[in-house]
Amino acid sequence: MPMKPTASFGAVDMAEEKVAKRLRRVVKALKKAGEPFAVVGGNAVAAYVARVDLTAVRTTRDIDVLVRRASLDRISESLEKAGFVRRDVLGSPMFVDSKEMSIRSGIHLIFAGEKVRAEHPTAAPELSDLGESEEGIPIVSLISLLRMKLNCFRDKDRVHLRDLLDVGLITPGIEESLPEVLRERLDNLKRNPE
């Protein structure tokens, strides 16, 4: 007789708490390094969305951080002291928790002012365009976050963009400030919401 699959909402809660704890550890380590940084990616999207509608927040398991390439050695040293292990994946530095060693929950470093991938239309933002969360965590500005998501435009980026659209964070003024190639991607996404 086949076993019935089981599910666990408790495990979901534990997974979300692990990401939150890992994010706090990363932020603490980066602040110790004394180098500028900003949280970007899905965690930044969630932080902006949460200010508008808590029910629209989507969790993510990895952590993306914008840093300067010149700061890589100090940042690496600080993250390693905090219990993270460096792995270079497809030429990009990434850190995994030494307790889990899972790249699914890795810390991805994105270099300010550089393209993440050669085929991206624009570079990642500079670290001069930052905001700060209510908790004192440096976070990239909403417009820069929007540009990064439109740049990558993978399935998960489109989901994050829909989240920002759904809660009204992407205003006509913000849309108008986008480079044409990114504005076209956003227009296409709005025309094809599914």
MDTraj code that builds the backbone (N, CA, C; nanometers):
import mdtraj as md
import numpy as np

residues = "MET PRO MET LYS PRO THR ALA SER PHE GLY ALA VAL ASP MET ALA GLU GLU LYS VAL ALA LYS ARG LEU ARG ARG VAL VAL LYS ALA LEU LYS LYS ALA GLY GLU PRO PHE ALA VAL VAL GLY GLY ASN ALA VAL ALA ALA TYR VAL ALA ARG VAL ASP LEU THR ALA VAL ARG THR THR ARG ASP ILE ASP VAL LEU VAL ARG ARG ALA SER LEU ASP ARG ILE SER GLU SER LEU GLU LYS ALA GLY PHE VAL ARG ARG ASP VAL LEU GLY SER PRO MET PHE VAL ASP SER LYS GLU MET SER ILE ARG SER GLY ILE HIS LEU ILE PHE ALA GLY GLU LYS VAL ARG ALA GLU HIS PRO THR ALA ALA PRO GLU LEU SER ASP LEU GLY GLU SER GLU GLU GLY ILE PRO ILE VAL SER LEU ILE SER LEU LEU ARG MET LYS LEU ASN CYS PHE ARG ASP LYS ASP ARG VAL HIS LEU ARG ASP LEU LEU ASP VAL GLY LEU ILE THR PRO GLY ILE GLU GLU SER LEU PRO GLU VAL LEU ARG GLU ARG LEU ASP ASN LEU LYS ARG ASN PRO GLU".split()
xyz = np.array([
    [0.0841, -0.1174, 0.0000],
    [0.0000, 0.0000, 0.0000],
    [0.0897, 0.1251, 0.0000],
    [0.0668, 0.2189, -0.0951],
    [0.1509, 0.3387, -0.1015],
    [0.1275, 0.4288, 0.0204],
    [0.2370, 0.4948, 0.0625],
    [0.2253, 0.5861, 0.1759],
    [0.1616, 0.7168, 0.1308],
    [0.0818, 0.7754, 0.2183],
    [0.0216, 0.9049, 0.1889],
    [0.1271, 1.0132, 0.2076],
    [0.1331, 1.1067, 0.1137],
    [0.2290, 1.2153, 0.1323],
    [0.1871, 1.3004, 0.2521],
    [0.2838, 1.3541, 0.3213],
    [0.2542, 1.4422, 0.4334],
    [0.3013, 1.5826, 0.4014],
    [0.2447, 1.6764, 0.4712],
    [0.2820, 1.8162, 0.4554],
    [0.2980, 1.8764, 0.5936],
    [0.3709, 1.9888, 0.6018],
    [0.3966, 2.0480, 0.7325],
    [0.3987, 2.2001, 0.7245],
    [0.2976, 2.2623, 0.7836],
    [0.2986, 2.4084, 0.7918],
    [0.4005, 2.4556, 0.8947],
    [0.4277, 2.3719, 0.9936],
    [0.5313, 2.4051, 1.0915],
    [0.6674, 2.4170, 1.0251],
    [0.6937, 2.3278, 0.9297],
    [0.8208, 2.3330, 0.8571],
    [0.8293, 2.4589, 0.7720],
    [0.7157, 2.5042, 0.7194],
    [0.7131, 2.6288, 0.6417],
    [0.7536, 2.7451, 0.7317],
    [0.6963, 2.7499, 0.8512],
    [0.7318, 2.8554, 0.9465],
    [0.8804, 2.8509, 0.9800],
    [0.9331, 2.7303, 1.0011],
    [1.0748, 2.7151, 1.0336],
    [1.1624, 2.7639, 0.9184],
    [1.1222, 2.7336, 0.7960],
    [1.2002, 2.7755, 0.6788],
    [1.2038, 2.9278, 0.6689],
    [1.0896, 2.9925, 0.6914],
    [1.0843, 3.1387, 0.6844],
    [1.1705, 3.2016, 0.7941],
    [1.1659, 3.1444, 0.9132],
    [1.2463, 3.1964, 1.0239],
    [1.3955, 3.1779, 0.9964],
    [1.4325, 3.0670, 0.9325],
    [1.5738, 3.0445, 0.8976],
    [1.6248, 3.1538, 0.8038],
    [1.5436, 3.1901, 0.7055],
    [1.5844, 3.2955, 0.6116],
    [1.6008, 3.4275, 0.6867],
    [1.5062, 3.4588, 0.7755],
    [1.5138, 3.5842, 0.8516],
    [1.6395, 3.5868, 0.9391],
    [1.6695, 3.4760, 1.0055],
    [1.7900, 3.4688, 1.0891],
    [1.9162, 3.4808, 1.0047],
    [1.9164, 3.4138, 0.8891],
    [2.0334, 3.4196, 0.8007],
    [2.0542, 3.5628, 0.7516],
    [1.9463, 3.6306, 0.7171],
    [1.9567, 3.7693, 0.6716],
    [2.0159, 3.8566, 0.7821],
    [1.9721, 3.8389, 0.9048],
    [2.0267, 3.9173, 1.0167],
    [2.1761, 3.8877, 1.0354],
    [2.2167, 3.7616, 1.0229],
    [2.3588, 3.7253, 1.0343],
    [2.4411, 3.7908, 0.9240],
    [2.3887, 3.7881, 0.8022],
    [2.4591, 3.8484, 0.6884],
    [2.4750, 3.9985, 0.7104],
    [2.3668, 4.0653, 0.7499],
    [2.3716, 4.2099, 0.7713],
    [2.4718, 4.2440, 0.8811],
    [2.4694, 4.1698, 0.9904],
    [2.5637, 4.1932, 1.1002],
    [2.7080, 4.1778, 1.0523],
    [2.7345, 4.0728, 0.9750],
    [2.8702, 4.0491, 0.9240],
    [2.9134, 4.1602, 0.8286],
    [2.8226, 4.2036, 0.7415],
    [2.8581, 4.3081, 0.6453],
    [2.8793, 4.4424, 0.7136],
    [2.8013, 4.4696, 0.8166],
    [2.8234, 4.5943, 0.8910],
    [2.9589, 4.5903, 0.9616],
    [2.9964, 4.4732, 1.0117],
    [3.1286, 4.4582, 1.0751],
    [3.2405, 4.4827, 0.9750],
    [3.2202, 4.4428, 0.8499],
    [3.3218, 4.4627, 0.7464],
    [3.3451, 4.6107, 0.7198],
    [3.2458, 4.6928, 0.7503],
    [3.2611, 4.8366, 0.7315],
    [3.2564, 4.8811, 0.5868],
    [3.2066, 4.7964, 0.5003],
    [3.1973, 4.8288, 0.3575],
    [3.0506, 4.8536, 0.3212],
    [3.0250, 4.9458, 0.2282],
    [2.8859, 4.9708, 0.1902],
    [2.8237, 4.8489, 0.1227],
    [2.6943, 4.8293, 0.1474],
    [2.6195, 4.7196, 0.0871],
    [2.4718, 4.7547, 0.0900],
    [2.3928, 4.6784, 0.0162],
    [2.2476, 4.6942, 0.0193],
    [2.1826, 4.5608, -0.0117],
    [2.0748, 4.5319, 0.0592],
    [1.9953, 4.4135, 0.0288],
    [1.9164, 4.4425, -0.0980],
    [1.9169, 4.3463, -0.1887],
    [1.8434, 4.3563, -0.3152],
    [1.7660, 4.2260, -0.3340],
    [1.7105, 4.2037, -0.4506],
    [1.6449, 4.0770, -0.4810],
    [1.5119, 4.0592, -0.4102],
    [1.4740, 3.9332, -0.3929],
    [1.3435, 3.8987, -0.3374],
    [1.3204, 3.9508, -0.1974],
    [1.4248, 3.9551, -0.1139],
    [1.4074, 4.0084, 0.0215],
    [1.3781, 4.1580, 0.0184],
    [1.4400, 4.2303, -0.0724],
    [1.4110, 4.3734, -0.0869],
    [1.2686, 4.3934, -0.1375],
    [1.2262, 4.3120, -0.2341],
    [1.0881, 4.3205, -0.2827],
    [0.9922, 4.2979, -0.1670],
    [1.0162, 4.1937, -0.0879],
    [0.9287, 4.1621, 0.0251],
    [0.9224, 4.2784, 0.1240],
    [1.0358, 4.3435, 0.1502],
    [1.0386, 4.4554, 0.2443],
    [0.9551, 4.5730, 0.1936],
    [0.9631, 4.6026, 0.0636],
    [0.8814, 4.7108, 0.0077],
    [0.7337, 4.6733, 0.0065],
    [0.7021, 4.5523, -0.0358],
    [0.5632, 4.5075, -0.0424],
    [0.5006, 4.5075, 0.0974],
    [0.5772, 4.4661, 0.1982],
    [0.5260, 4.4589, 0.3360],
    [0.4815, 4.5948, 0.3876],
    [0.5421, 4.7017, 0.3389],
    [0.5015, 4.8358, 0.3836],
    [0.3635, 4.8716, 0.3325],
    [0.3164, 4.8016, 0.2285],
    [0.1866, 4.8322, 0.1686],
    [0.0818, 4.7283, 0.2078],
    [0.1184, 4.5987, 0.1994],
    [0.0200, 4.4927, 0.2215],
    [0.0904, 4.3657, 0.2700],
    [0.0792, 4.3376, 0.3991],
    [0.1440, 4.2194, 0.4555],
    [0.0963, 4.0899, 0.3905],
    [-0.0294, 4.0873, 0.3449],
    [-0.0811, 3.9642, 0.2850],
    [-0.0230, 3.9374, 0.1474],
    [0.0456, 4.0352, 0.0899],
    [0.1045, 4.0192, -0.0437],
    [0.2522, 3.9814, -0.0389],
    [0.3077, 3.9677, 0.0811],
    [0.4506, 3.9375, 0.0946],
    [0.4781, 3.7943, 0.0523],
    [0.5789, 3.7771, -0.0289],
    [0.6229, 3.6455, -0.0758],
    [0.7626, 3.6204, -0.0199],
    [0.7825, 3.5029, 0.0351],
    [0.9133, 3.4733, 0.0924],
    [1.0092, 3.4229, -0.0147],
    [1.1358, 3.4330, 0.0158],
    [1.2402, 3.3846, -0.0729],
    [1.3469, 3.3174, 0.0128],
    [1.4164, 3.2221, -0.0415],
    [1.5114, 3.1455, 0.0413],
    [1.6548, 3.1932, 0.0308],
    [1.6901, 3.2642, -0.0764],
    [1.8270, 3.3119, -0.0898],
    [1.8343, 3.4599, -0.0549],
    [1.9549, 3.5102, -0.0426],
    [1.9761, 3.6499, -0.0057],
    [2.0694, 3.7117, -0.1094],
    [2.0257, 3.8210, -0.1693],
    [2.1058, 3.8916, -0.2682],
    [2.1530, 4.0231, -0.2073],
    [2.2815, 4.0506, -0.2236],
    [2.3408, 4.1702, -0.1641],
    [2.4243, 4.2421, -0.2694],
    [2.4027, 4.3718, -0.2799],
    [2.4789, 4.4569, -0.3705],
    [2.6013, 4.5090, -0.2963],
    [2.7192, 4.4884, -0.3548],
    [2.8459, 4.5305, -0.2924],
    [2.9378, 4.5879, -0.4007],
    [3.0448, 4.6498, -0.3569],
    [3.1487, 4.6945, -0.4509],
    [3.2496, 4.5829, -0.4696],
    [3.2917, 4.5619, -0.5913],
    [3.3916, 4.4582, -0.6181],
    [3.5191, 4.4820, -0.5371],
    [3.5573, 4.6077, -0.5203],
    [3.6786, 4.6397, -0.4449],
    [3.6675, 4.5985, -0.2980],
    [3.5461, 4.5760, -0.2496],
    [3.5232, 4.5373, -0.1096],
    [3.5186, 4.3862, -0.0902],
    [3.5342, 4.3096, -0.1968],
    [3.5105, 4.1653, -0.1913],
    [3.5958, 4.0946, -0.0856],
    [3.7235, 4.1267, -0.0756],
    [3.8090, 4.0572, 0.0213],
    [3.7622, 4.0796, 0.1645],
    [3.7335, 4.2035, 0.2002],
    [3.6876, 4.2329, 0.3375],
    [3.5520, 4.1711, 0.3645],
    [3.4631, 4.1762, 0.2661],
    [3.3298, 4.1180, 0.2821],
    [3.3401, 3.9668, 0.2960],
    [3.4221, 3.9045, 0.2127],
    [3.4413, 3.7592, 0.2199],
    [3.4930, 3.7181, 0.3576],
    [3.5924, 3.7902, 0.4050],
    [3.6502, 3.7590, 0.5369],
    [3.5449, 3.7705, 0.6475],
    [3.4644, 3.8737, 0.6412],
    [3.3625, 3.8951, 0.7442],
    [3.2534, 3.7885, 0.7378],
    [3.2101, 3.7521, 0.6174],
    [3.1080, 3.6476, 0.6039],
    [3.1625, 3.5118, 0.6485],
    [3.2872, 3.4854, 0.6166],
    [3.3474, 3.3582, 0.6586],
    [3.3586, 3.3503, 0.8111],
    [3.3931, 3.4603, 0.8757],
    [3.3985, 3.4643, 1.0223],
    [3.2599, 3.4416, 1.0831],
    [3.1554, 3.4775, 1.0095],
    [3.0174, 3.4615, 1.0573],
    [2.9628, 3.3215, 1.0281],
    [3.0477, 3.2332, 0.9721],
    [3.0048, 3.0949, 0.9510],
    [2.9567, 3.0614, 0.8117],
    [2.9902, 3.1452, 0.7146],
    [2.9523, 3.1181, 0.5764],
    [3.0750, 3.0720, 0.4980],
    [3.0515, 2.9881, 0.4006],
    [3.1585, 2.9309, 0.3187],
    [3.1435, 2.9830, 0.1764],
    [3.2530, 3.0319, 0.1197],
    [3.2483, 3.0872, -0.0154],
    [3.2456, 2.9760, -0.1195],
    [3.1613, 2.9937, -0.2185],
    [3.1530, 2.9092, -0.3371],
    [3.1409, 3.0031, -0.4562],
    [3.2195, 2.9791, -0.5594],
    [3.2037, 3.0576, -0.6815],
    [3.1184, 2.9770, -0.7776],
    [3.0049, 3.0349, -0.8139],
    [2.9100, 2.9677, -0.9016],
    [2.8969, 3.0502, -1.0291],
    [2.9305, 2.9893, -1.1412],
    [2.9261, 3.0561, -1.2711],
    [3.0010, 3.1889, -1.2689],
    [3.1140, 3.1902, -1.2002],
    [3.1977, 3.3086, -1.1966],
    [3.1548, 3.4153, -1.0978],
    [3.0507, 3.3883, -1.0206],
    [3.0030, 3.4862, -0.9227],
    [3.0243, 3.4336, -0.7814],
    [3.0692, 3.5195, -0.6902],
    [3.0884, 3.4745, -0.5527],
    [2.9553, 3.4543, -0.4821],
    [2.9499, 3.3481, -0.4082],
    [2.8297, 3.3132, -0.3332],
    [2.8756, 3.2529, -0.2021],
    [2.7949, 3.2667, -0.0995],
    [2.8286, 3.2104, 0.0310],
    [2.7132, 3.1220, 0.0773],
    [2.7490, 3.0088, 0.1383],
    [2.6480, 2.9181, 0.1925],
    [2.6734, 2.9029, 0.3416],
    [2.5683, 2.8737, 0.4133],
    [2.5780, 2.8528, 0.5570],
    [2.6555, 2.7247, 0.5822],
    [2.7580, 2.7309, 0.6632],
    [2.8424, 2.6134, 0.6876],
    [2.7648, 2.4997, 0.7534],
    [2.6505, 2.5305, 0.8144],
    [2.5691, 2.4277, 0.8787],
    [2.4831, 2.3510, 0.7787],
    [2.4529, 2.4132, 0.6655],
    [2.3635, 2.3509, 0.5668],
    [2.4311, 2.3199, 0.4347],
    [2.5177, 2.4092, 0.3917],
    [2.5906, 2.3959, 0.2651],
    [2.4986, 2.3862, 0.1430],
    [2.3817, 2.4459, 0.1502],
    [2.2871, 2.4429, 0.0385],
    [2.2977, 2.5707, -0.0439],
    [2.3212, 2.5560, -0.1745],
    [2.3269, 2.6752, -0.2598],
    [2.1875, 2.7352, -0.2804],
    [2.0834, 2.6592, -0.2537],
    [1.9474, 2.7130, -0.2667],
    [1.9227, 2.8285, -0.1705],
    [1.9900, 2.8261, -0.0578],
    [1.9713, 2.9322, 0.0406],
    [2.0975, 3.0182, 0.0513],
    [2.1678, 3.0312, -0.0582],
    [2.2946, 3.1021, -0.0584],
    [2.2820, 3.2527, -0.0510],
    [2.3948, 3.3141, -0.0235],
    [2.4069, 3.4592, -0.0237],
    [2.4806, 3.4948, -0.1518],
    [2.4117, 3.5630, -0.2418],
    [2.4683, 3.5988, -0.3718],
    [2.5172, 3.7435, -0.3666],
    [2.6409, 3.7646, -0.4055],
    [2.6946, 3.8995, -0.4126],
    [2.6816, 3.9516, -0.5549],
    [2.6266, 4.0698, -0.5669],
    [2.6087, 4.1363, -0.6957],
    [2.6940, 4.2617, -0.6918],
    [2.7725, 4.2830, -0.7951],
    [2.8653, 4.3950, -0.7945],
    [2.8013, 4.5220, -0.8501],
    [2.8085, 4.6275, -0.7709],
    [2.7533, 4.7579, -0.8085],
    [2.8198, 4.8088, -0.9357],
    [2.7377, 4.8633, -1.0253],
    [2.7891, 4.9232, -1.1474],
    [2.8327, 4.8259, -1.2541],
    [2.8099, 4.6961, -1.2312],
    [2.8483, 4.5943, -1.3299],
    [2.7254, 4.5143, -1.3725],
    [2.7308, 4.4629, -1.4939],
    [2.6244, 4.3743, -1.5396],
    [2.6386, 4.2403, -1.4676],
    [2.5266, 4.1850, -1.4242],
    [2.5288, 4.0532, -1.3606],
    [2.5596, 3.9483, -1.4660],
    [2.4979, 3.9622, -1.5819],
    [2.5239, 3.8748, -1.6959],
    [2.5474, 3.9644, -1.8173],
    [2.6322, 3.9177, -1.9057],
    [2.6695, 3.9991, -2.0229],
    [2.5476, 4.0396, -2.1060],
    [2.4462, 3.9526, -2.1103],
    [2.3289, 3.9816, -2.1942],
    [2.2294, 4.0792, -2.1313],
    [2.2493, 4.1182, -2.0069],
    [2.1584, 4.2139, -1.9427],
    [2.1714, 4.3502, -2.0091],
    [2.0589, 4.4184, -2.0267],
    [2.0644, 4.5478, -2.0952],
    [2.1357, 4.6578, -2.0173],
    [2.1296, 4.6531, -1.8852],
    [2.1948, 4.7578, -1.8060],
    [2.2698, 4.6959, -1.6881],
    [2.3541, 4.7766, -1.6273],
    [2.4342, 4.7316, -1.5132],
    [2.3538, 4.7411, -1.3839],
    [2.4013, 4.6715, -1.2817],
    [2.3438, 4.6848, -1.1479],
    [2.3655, 4.8286, -1.1006],
    [2.2820, 4.8773, -1.0108],
    [2.2973, 5.0157, -0.9654],
    [2.4247, 5.0360, -0.8835],
    [2.4599, 5.1602, -0.8668],
    [2.5699, 5.1968, -0.7778],
    [2.5179, 5.1970, -0.6343],
    [2.6067, 5.1969, -0.5414],
    [2.5665, 5.1969, -0.4009],
    [2.5345, 5.3363, -0.3482],
    [2.5236, 5.4326, -0.4370],
    [2.4871, 5.5682, -0.3957],
    [2.3360, 5.5847, -0.3874],
    [2.2601, 5.4912, -0.4439],
    [2.1144, 5.5024, -0.4503],
    [2.0510, 5.4058, -0.3504],
    [2.0646, 5.4398, -0.2218],
    [2.0190, 5.3493, -0.1176],
    [1.9111, 5.4116, -0.0320],
    [1.8321, 5.3247, 0.0256],
    [1.7401, 5.3615, 0.1313],
    [1.7795, 5.2801, 0.2527],
    [1.6928, 5.2803, 0.3518],
    [1.7193, 5.2005, 0.4706],
    [1.5859, 5.1485, 0.5209],
    [1.5841, 5.0227, 0.5616],
    [1.4618, 4.9656, 0.6152],
    [1.4347, 5.0214, 0.7544],
    [1.3156, 4.9962, 0.8052],
    [1.2814, 5.0396, 0.9404],
    [1.3759, 4.9780, 1.0435],
    [1.4330, 4.8633, 1.0103],
    [1.5243, 4.7931, 1.1005],
    [1.6693, 4.8389, 1.0870],
    [1.6938, 4.9397, 1.0030],
    [1.8290, 4.9905, 0.9856],
    [1.9129, 4.9115, 0.8873],
    [1.8495, 4.8302, 0.8043],
    [1.9212, 4.7497, 0.7051],
    [1.9279, 4.8277, 0.5744],
    [2.0480, 4.8493, 0.5199],
    [2.0576, 4.9186, 0.3913],
    [1.9842, 4.8380, 0.2826],
    [1.9056, 4.9079, 0.2051],
    [1.8278, 4.8446, 0.0986],
    [1.8351, 4.9347, -0.0239],
    [1.8409, 4.8742, -0.1392],
    [1.8474, 4.9516, -0.2622],
    [1.7150, 5.0269, -0.2799],
    [1.7202, 5.1416, -0.3462],
    [1.5985, 5.2201, -0.3686],
    [1.4995, 5.1395, -0.4527],
    [1.3739, 5.1742, -0.4430],
    [1.2693, 5.1041, -0.5175],
    [1.2943, 5.1104, -0.6683],
    [1.3316, 5.2257, -0.7205],
    [1.3547, 5.2378, -0.8653],
    [1.4730, 5.1506, -0.9085],
    [1.5786, 5.1458, -0.8276],
    [1.6921, 5.0604, -0.8628],
    [1.6552, 4.9130, -0.8549],
    [1.5749, 4.8775, -0.7555],
    [1.5277, 4.7391, -0.7430],
    [1.4442, 4.7010, -0.8646],
    [1.3564, 4.7894, -0.9051],
    [1.2727, 4.7657, -1.0232],
    [1.3604, 4.7447, -1.1471],
    [1.4611, 4.8279, -1.1646],
    [1.5514, 4.8133, -1.2797],
    [1.6243, 4.6792, -1.2760],
    [1.6673, 4.6374, -1.1561],
    [1.7378, 4.5091, -1.1443],
    [1.6463, 4.3931, -1.1817],
    [1.5222, 4.3977, -1.1352],
    [1.4275, 4.2900, -1.1650],
    [1.3946, 4.2867, -1.3144],
    [1.3813, 4.4033, -1.3753],
    [1.3540, 4.4087, -1.5192],
    [1.4758, 4.3665, -1.6002],
    [1.5933, 4.3921, -1.5495],
    [1.7173, 4.3524, -1.6141],
    [1.7264, 4.2009, -1.6253],
    [1.7055, 4.1331, -1.5120],
    [1.7174, 3.9862, -1.5093],
    [1.5993, 3.9204, -1.5793],
    [1.4805, 3.9577, -1.5410],
    [1.3547, 3.9193, -1.6070],
    [1.3343, 3.7679, -1.6177],
    [1.3869, 3.6928, -1.5180],
    [1.3596, 3.5492, -1.5111],
    [1.2180, 3.5300, -1.4568],
    [1.1717, 3.4062, -1.4523],
    [1.0375, 3.3800, -1.4002],
    [1.0185, 3.4414, -1.2623],
    [1.1139, 3.4177, -1.1706],
    [1.0960, 3.4702, -1.0353],
    [1.1017, 3.6225, -1.0324],
    [1.1763, 3.6830, -1.1229],
    [1.1790, 3.8294, -1.1301],
    [1.0443, 3.8834, -1.1773],
    [0.9841, 3.8157, -1.2729],
    [0.8517, 3.8588, -1.3202],
    [0.7470, 3.8452, -1.2096],
    [0.7579, 3.7413, -1.1287],
    [0.6667, 3.7253, -1.0143],
    [0.6866, 3.8415, -0.9170],
    [0.8111, 3.8747, -0.8874],
    [0.8389, 3.9875, -0.7977],
    [0.7872, 4.1185, -0.8562],
    [0.8030, 4.1365, -0.9854],
    [0.7517, 4.2572, -1.0506],
    [0.5996, 4.2645, -1.0403],
    [0.5331, 4.1510, -1.0568],
    [0.3866, 4.1487, -1.0417],
    [0.3462, 4.1852, -0.8991],
    [0.4242, 4.1393, -0.8017],
    [0.3964, 4.1746, -0.6625],
    [0.4046, 4.3260, -0.6437],
    [0.5079, 4.3882, -0.6981],
    [0.5232, 4.5331, -0.6876],
    [0.4108, 4.6066, -0.7592],
    [0.3711, 4.5548, -0.8748],
    [0.2585, 4.6139, -0.9487],
    [0.1280, 4.5992, -0.8713],
    [0.1041, 4.4811, -0.8193],
    [-0.0230, 4.4516, -0.7519],
    [-0.0497, 4.5409, -0.6316],
    [0.0556, 4.5833, -0.5614],
    [0.0350, 4.6692, -0.4442],
    [0.0525, 4.8173, -0.4778],
    [0.0675, 4.8493, -0.6067],
    [0.0708, 4.9883, -0.6507],
    [0.2029, 5.0609, -0.6308],
    [0.3121, 4.9881, -0.6150],
    [0.4416, 5.0530, -0.5933],
    [0.5075, 5.1031, -0.7215],
    [0.4652, 5.0508, -0.8364],
    [0.5235, 5.0966, -0.9631],
    [0.4290, 5.2013, -1.0212],
    [0.4634, 5.3254, -0.9992],
    [0.3799, 5.4375, -1.0412],
    [0.4149, 5.4807, -1.1840],
    [0.3256, 5.5580, -1.2489],
    [0.3585, 5.6081, -1.3833],
    [0.4888, 5.6882, -1.3861],
    [0.5156, 5.7656, -1.2819],
    [0.6400, 5.8434, -1.2764],
    [0.7629, 5.7538, -1.2753],
    [0.7551, 5.6450, -1.1996],
    [0.8661, 5.5497, -1.1960],
    [0.8827, 5.4839, -1.3320],
    [0.7718, 5.4453, -1.3934],
    [0.7776, 5.3814, -1.5259],
    [0.8450, 5.4727, -1.6271],
    [0.8103, 5.6012, -1.6238],
    [0.8660, 5.6958, -1.7196],
    [1.0164, 5.7131, -1.7028],
    [1.0676, 5.6883, -1.5833],
    [1.2106, 5.7066, -1.5588],
    [1.2952, 5.5885, -1.6071],
    [1.2300, 5.4816, -1.6504],
    [1.3030, 5.3620, -1.6925],
    [1.3631, 5.3793, -1.8326],
    [1.4785, 5.3192, -1.8568],
    [1.5294, 5.3154, -1.9951],
    [1.4282, 5.2415, -2.0836],
    [1.4263, 5.2751, -2.2099],
    [1.3252, 5.2214, -2.3012],
    [1.3187, 5.0690, -2.3012],
    [1.4325, 5.0018, -2.3031],
    [1.4334, 4.8561, -2.3089],
    [1.3667, 4.7957, -2.1845],
    [1.3867, 4.8571, -2.0686],
    [1.3242, 4.8066, -1.9462],
    [1.1762, 4.8436, -1.9408],
    [1.1424, 4.9620, -1.9906],
    [1.0015, 5.0029, -1.9961],
    [0.9226, 4.9088, -2.0871],
    [0.9835, 4.8658, -2.1973],
    [0.9173, 4.7706, -2.2876],
    [0.8909, 4.6374, -2.2173],
    [0.9869, 4.5906, -2.1377],
    [0.9676, 4.4660, -2.0632],
    [0.8526, 4.4803, -1.9639],
    [0.8482, 4.5934, -1.8952],
    [0.7411, 4.6155, -1.7985],
    [0.6058, 4.6236, -1.8696],
    [0.6003, 4.6952, -1.9811],
    [0.4753, 4.7048, -2.0585],
    [0.4292, 4.5664, -2.1027],
    [0.5218, 4.4840, -2.1494],
    [0.4891, 4.3486, -2.1924],
    [0.4343, 4.2670, -2.0748],
    [0.4949, 4.2800, -1.9598],
    [0.4487, 4.2104, -1.8399],
    [0.3077, 4.2545, -1.8007],
    [0.2821, 4.3826, -1.8112],
    [0.1489, 4.4343, -1.7769],
    [0.0435, 4.3879, -1.8761],
    [0.0823, 4.3743, -2.0030],
    [-0.0124, 4.3255, -2.1054],
    [-0.0389, 4.1769, -2.0919],
    [0.0565, 4.1037, -2.0387],
    [0.0461, 3.9585, -2.0242],
    [0.0644, 3.9211, -1.8768],
    [-0.0362, 3.9457, -1.7937],
    [-0.0206, 3.9285, -1.6493],
    [-0.0040, 3.7829, -1.6036],
    [-0.0366, 3.6891, -1.6831],
    [-0.0268, 3.5483, -1.6403],
    [0.1016, 3.4846, -1.6831],
])
top = md.Topology()
chain = top.add_chain()
for i, resn in enumerate(residues, 1):
    res = top.add_residue(resn, chain, resSeq=i)
    for name in ("N", "CA", "C"):
        top.add_atom(name, md.element.get_by_symbol(name[0]), res)
traj = md.Trajectory(xyz[None], top)
